[in-house]
């Protein structure tokens, strides 16, 4: 039994929506946990091993840069999913879809990007301080 084209397109759109939401939720969770984990890591380092602070700071900095690269990849993927989703909504004649009727971020489309810049920037500054400027 073959699936008709309309049903196949709707299944594809449903999976696209699910993928989009999983990715957005994962990125939001990571963005929320990163400063907490960093704060706990810095606090534990300064309390228990202050002489190791530069080394731990350096590895924290590298780890955060890796997560930032992953975040940039995730941002590009989300933008692609939004573009494909908007086209799918037009083809399926979905008038009030989540991709074509997305709310704008603060000042346009910069909401998530500004949040990521603030969080990652703050964390990178903290690890950089620990790695390069902290003195026991």
Sine and cosine of phi, psi and omega as CSV:
sin_phi,cos_phi,sin_psi,cos_psi,sin_omega,cos_omega
0.00,0.00,0.85,-0.53,-0.04,-1.00
-1.00,0.04,0.58,-0.81,0.07,-1.00
-1.00,0.10,0.75,-0.66,0.01,-1.00
-0.94,0.33,0.33,-0.94,-0.11,-0.99
-0.87,0.49,-0.68,0.73,-0.02,-1.00
-0.89,0.45,-0.69,0.72,0.01,-1.00
-0.91,0.41,-0.63,0.77,0.03,-1.00
-0.89,0.46,-0.67,0.74,0.03,-1.00
-0.91,0.42,-0.65,0.76,0.02,-1.00
-0.91,0.41,-0.64,0.77,0.07,-1.00
-0.89,0.45,-0.67,0.74,0.04,-1.00
-0.89,0.46,-0.66,0.75,0.02,-1.00
-0.91,0.42,-0.66,0.75,0.02,-1.00
-0.88,0.48,-0.69,0.72,0.02,-1.00
-0.93,0.37,-0.60,0.80,0.06,-1.00
-0.87,0.49,-0.70,0.72,0.02,-1.00
-0.89,0.46,-0.69,0.72,0.00,-1.00
-0.89,0.45,-0.68,0.74,0.03,-1.00
-0.89,0.46,-0.70,0.72,0.02,-1.00
-0.85,0.53,-0.73,0.68,-0.04,-1.00
-0.93,0.36,-0.62,0.79,0.06,-1.00
-0.88,0.47,-0.69,0.72,-0.01,-1.00
-0.91,0.40,-0.70,0.71,0.02,-1.00
-0.88,0.47,-0.68,0.73,0.00,-1.00
-0.91,0.42,-0.65,0.76,0.02,-1.00
-0.90,0.44,-0.70,0.71,-0.01,-1.00
-0.90,0.43,-0.63,0.78,0.02,-1.00
-0.92,0.40,-0.64,0.76,0.03,-1.00
-0.90,0.44,-0.71,0.70,0.02,-1.00
-0.88,0.48,-0.68,0.74,0.00,-1.00
-0.90,0.44,-0.55,0.84,0.03,-1.00
-0.98,0.21,-0.59,0.81,-0.06,-1.00
-0.99,0.13,-0.46,0.89,-0.06,-1.00
-0.84,0.55,-0.75,0.66,0.01,-1.00
-0.92,0.38,-0.56,0.83,0.03,-1.00
-0.91,0.41,-0.72,0.69,0.01,-1.00
-0.91,0.42,-0.62,0.78,0.02,-1.00
-0.90,0.43,-0.73,0.68,0.02,-1.00
-0.86,0.51,-0.69,0.72,0.02,-1.00
-0.90,0.43,-0.65,0.76,0.00,-1.00
-0.91,0.42,-0.69,0.73,0.01,-1.00
-0.92,0.40,-0.70,0.71,0.01,-1.00
-0.86,0.51,-0.74,0.67,-0.01,-1.00
-0.89,0.45,-0.64,0.77,0.01,-1.00
-0.89,0.46,-0.76,0.65,-0.05,-1.00
-0.93,0.38,-0.48,0.87,-0.01,-1.00
-0.99,0.16,-0.73,0.69,-0.16,-0.99
-0.99,-0.16,-0.49,0.87,-0.08,-1.00
-0.57,-0.82,0.88,0.47,-0.07,-1.00
-0.88,0.48,-0.49,0.87,0.01,-1.00
-0.94,0.33,-0.38,0.93,0.02,-1.00
-1.00,0.00,0.03,1.00,-0.08,-1.00
-0.81,0.59,-0.71,0.70,-0.01,-1.00
-0.88,0.47,-0.64,0.77,0.00,-1.00
-0.93,0.36,-0.73,0.68,0.02,-1.00
-0.90,0.44,-0.64,0.77,0.05,-1.00
-0.87,0.48,-0.65,0.76,0.02,-1.00
-0.90,0.44,-0.71,0.70,0.02,-1.00
-0.93,0.36,-0.58,0.82,0.10,-0.99
-0.89,0.46,-0.63,0.78,0.05,-1.00
-0.90,0.44,-0.73,0.69,0.03,-1.00
-0.88,0.47,-0.69,0.72,0.01,-1.00
-0.87,0.49,-0.68,0.73,0.00,-1.00
-0.92,0.39,-0.62,0.79,0.07,-1.00
-0.89,0.47,-0.66,0.75,0.06,-1.00
-0.87,0.49,-0.70,0.72,0.04,-1.00
-0.91,0.41,-0.58,0.81,0.04,-1.00
-0.90,0.44,-0.67,0.74,0.06,-1.00
-0.88,0.47,-0.67,0.74,0.05,-1.00
-0.89,0.45,-0.63,0.77,0.03,-1.00
-0.90,0.44,-0.66,0.75,0.04,-1.00
-0.89,0.46,-0.68,0.73,0.06,-1.00
-0.87,0.49,-0.70,0.71,0.02,-1.00
-0.88,0.47,-0.62,0.78,0.03,-1.00
-0.90,0.45,-0.69,0.72,0.03,-1.00
-0.90,0.43,-0.64,0.77,0.03,-1.00
-0.90,0.43,-0.68,0.73,0.03,-1.00
-0.88,0.47,-0.68,0.73,0.03,-1.00
-0.87,0.49,-0.65,0.76,0.04,-1.00
-0.91,0.42,-0.68,0.73,0.02,-1.00
-0.89,0.46,-0.62,0.79,0.03,-1.00
-0.90,0.44,-0.69,0.72,0.01,-1.00
-0.89,0.46,-0.75,0.66,0.01,-1.00
-0.91,0.42,-0.64,0.77,0.01,-1.00
-0.89,0.45,-0.65,0.76,0.03,-1.00
-0.90,0.44,-0.65,0.76,0.04,-1.00
-0.91,0.41,-0.65,0.76,0.02,-1.00
-0.90,0.43,-0.65,0.76,0.03,-1.00
-0.89,0.45,-0.63,0.78,0.05,-1.00
-0.90,0.43,-0.70,0.71,-0.02,-1.00
-0.91,0.41,-0.60,0.80,0.00,-1.00
-1.00,0.06,0.00,1.00,0.00,-1.00
0.85,0.53,0.70,0.71,0.08,-1.00
-1.00,-0.04,0.96,-0.28,-0.14,-0.99
-0.95,0.32,-0.65,0.76,-0.08,-1.00
-0.91,-0.41,0.81,0.59,-0.02,-1.00
-0.98,0.22,0.33,-0.95,-0.04,-1.00
-0.96,0.29,-0.26,0.97,0.00,-1.00
-0.99,-0.11,-0.60,0.80,-0.01,-1.00
-1.00,0.10,-0.41,0.91,-0.02,-1.00
-0.91,-0.41,0.62,0.78,0.01,-1.00
-0.93,0.36,0.65,-0.76,0.11,-0.99
-0.94,0.34,0.56,-0.83,0.03,-1.00
-0.98,0.21,0.47,-0.88,0.09,-1.00
-0.97,0.25,-0.03,-1.00,0.04,-1.00
-0.89,0.46,0.85,-0.52,0.00,-1.00
0.95,0.30,0.38,0.92,-0.01,-1.00
0.90,-0.43,-0.74,-0.68,-0.05,-1.00
-0.99,-0.11,0.40,0.92,-0.13,-0.99
-0.98,-0.20,0.11,0.99,-0.08,-1.00
-0.83,0.55,-0.85,0.52,-0.04,-1.00
-0.93,0.37,-0.59,0.81,0.00,-1.00
-0.91,0.41,-0.70,0.71,0.02,-1.00
-0.90,0.44,-0.67,0.75,0.04,-1.00
-0.86,0.51,-0.71,0.71,0.01,-1.00
-0.90,0.44,-0.66,0.75,0.01,-1.00
-0.89,0.46,-0.69,0.72,-0.01,-1.00
-0.90,0.43,-0.75,0.66,-0.06,-1.00
-0.92,0.40,-0.81,0.59,-0.03,-1.00
-0.91,0.43,-0.62,0.78,0.04,-1.00
-0.87,0.49,-0.71,0.70,0.01,-1.00
-0.89,0.46,-0.70,0.71,-0.02,-1.00
-0.92,0.40,-0.67,0.74,0.03,-1.00
-0.89,0.45,-0.64,0.77,0.04,-1.00
-0.89,0.45,-0.69,0.72,-0.02,-1.00
-0.90,0.44,-0.74,0.67,0.02,-1.00
-0.91,0.42,-0.60,0.80,0.03,-1.00
-0.90,0.44,-0.66,0.75,0.05,-1.00
-0.87,0.50,-0.73,0.68,-0.02,-1.00
-0.89,0.45,-0.65,0.76,-0.07,-1.00
-0.96,0.29,-0.61,0.79,-0.20,-0.98
-0.89,-0.45,-0.35,0.94,-0.13,-0.99
-0.85,-0.52,-0.29,0.96,-0.07,-1.00
-0.94,0.34,0.74,-0.67,0.05,-1.00
-0.86,-0.51,0.71,-0.70,-0.01,-1.00
-0.95,0.32,0.00,0.00,0.00,0.00
